[in-house]
Amino acid sequence: QRLMDIEARLVDIHFVGAHNSFNSSVYAGAFSYLDPNQVDSIYNLLRMGARSIELDVHWTPKQEGPLSFPSRLLLCHGTSSHIGCSTSDRYLAEGLDEIAAWLNSAASENQVLLLHIEDHMEGQHGEAFNQINSRFGSSVYTSGGCHGIPGTLTKANILDIDKKIVIWTDGGCSGDANWNGMVFSGLGDLSRIWEDS
């Protein structure tokens, strides 16, 4: 089914997605993800057919010991000022590991994934780049710098150069050249519609 539109422009096709993909009851704890949008893990959402995944990434304190609360890149369902984040929220790395597991499976063959990173990273784009690049950087269709996803781009364009994933963010250009060269700084001519009940 997904190969039928492989030559069509991304602006003319549909990607089934999962809003706030990380915010699932699977990961809920005493203080984390208490108002979930999803009931399945990121990996299972991908396994079941979601091809647009959303991660809200915050630079915020994480409890790593009785008196240790260093700031880390966490998956948080909170405001831009991190209200609602928990010190027990999951690391960005944990969500990326699930995506990497799917990308490395036979199920991802000839598939294209859109990854939306909602940016509350307080300038820690170099760290985010390193975490992504070490897991599946070779599979990323890179932007080349600071622009939205091209309206003429097709799945075939992406797959023909042995890539599988397009990353976009709503944070605009950052101060990190590696990050800017990897991610698209917006949807471009694409649009998204989500339901949040």
N, C-alpha and C positions, 0 to 999 in steps of 0.2 A: 504494500500500500504506500509506504513512504518513498519508494523509488519511482512512483508514477509522476511525481512533481520534481524530479531531480534536476531537470533543466529549466524549471521555472524560476523566476526571480523571487527572492525571499519575501518581497513586498506583496507577492501574489499568492502566497501559500499560508497554511496554518501550522503552527506548532502548538501542540497540547502542552500546557505548562502547569506548574504547581507554585502558587503564590506562597511566599514565606516557607519555602520547602524545608528549611531547617527547623521550623517551629512546629514540631510534631509531638503528639502524646507519647510516641515511642521513647522520646528523650526526656520526658517530664520527670522532675524531681521535686523535692520539698520546696525549692525556691526557683526552679527554672521551668520555663515553657508551660506556665500554668493556664494560658489561654491559647491552646494550639490551633493552628490553621489546618494541620494535616494529621492523619492517623498512621501513616506509614513512614518508614525511613527514607532518606534520600535515595539510597541504593534501590529500594523496592519501588519507589516512584519511577525511577528510570527503567527498572525491569518491567514495570507495567505499562510503559509507553510515554511517560512524560519526556518531552524533548526541550523544555524550557524550565530551567531551575533557577531559583532566586535565593541568594544568600545575603542577609543583612550583616555586614561586618563592622564591628565596633572595636576601638582601642580603649579598653576598659579593664579595671582590676579583676584578676582571677585568683581565687584562693588556691595556693599551691603548698600550703603548710599552715600550722596553727597560727603563726604570726606573719605569714608571707602572702602579700597581695600585690604582686607586680602587674603592671598593665600588659595585656596580651591582645592579640587579634581574636575576638570571640564572636560567635554566632548569637546575636542578641535580638530579641523582639522588643526594642525600646525606641525612645525618641532620639533626635539628633544630638541631644545633650546627655544621652545614655541613661535617661530615666527609664526604669523598667528592666535594665540589665541586672544580671545576678552574678555574683562571684563564683557561682557554680555552673554558669553557662558553658557550652562546649567550645572547644578551640576551633577556629577556622580550619586548622589542619585536619580535624576529624571529619568535617564535611567534605573536604577535598579528597581525603582518602576513600570515601565512598564513591565519589565521582570517578576517581582513578580506577577503582575496582571494576566499575561498569565499563569504562573506556578500554580496559585491558581484557574484557570478556568478548566472547564470540558474538554476543547480543548487540554489540556496538558496531559491527561490520556494516559499512555503507550507511551509517547513521550520522546525523549532524545534531549537535547539542548547542543550544543557546544558554549561556550562563550569565545571569544578571547579578552583579555585585553592587548592592546598595552601600554606598561609601560613607561610613562614619569612622574612618580609620585615623583621623587626626594626623594625616601626613605620613603614615607608616606604609606607604606604597611599596617601598623597596622590600620590606619584609613580606608583604603580600605577594609581590612578584617572585621572590625566592621560594615561597611555599608552593605556589602554583607551578613554577618552572621545574622544581625538583620532582614533582609528581607526574605532570603530563604536559610540560612545556612543548615537547616535540609534536604534540597533537593540536596545538592552538593555531588557528588561522589568525595571524597577527595583523594589527591595524596599520602599523607603520607610523602611527602618531596622530593623536588629537583630532579625530573626526568621527562622525557617526557611521553606522554600518551602511555601506553603499547600497542604494536601491537596486542596482543591477546585479548584485551578487547572487549566485545560485548555489545550491548544494553541490552541484557538479564541480563548480569552481573550487570549492573547499576540498572535496574528496579527491579531485584529480591531482592535488599536490600532497596527498596522504595526510590531510588534517581532518579533525572531527569536531572541533569545538570553537565557537565564537564567543568571546567574552566582551560584555559591554557594562559600562558603569554610568551612573547618573552624576558622578562627582566632577565631571569636566576634566581638564588637563591638570596633572599634578606636577610637583617639582622633581619627579623621578623619571628619567629618560627611559629606563627599561620598562616601567609600568606603562608609560605613554605609548611606547612602541608595541606593546602586547595587546592592550585593551582598546576597544572602541569607546569613545567618550559620549555615547548616546545611541539611540536606536536609529538615527537617521530618518529615512522615510518609512521605516517599519512602525507599527503601532501595537499596543497590547491592551487587552481587555481582561479584567479580572473580577471575580465575584468573591466577596469576603465574608459570607455569612457563616 
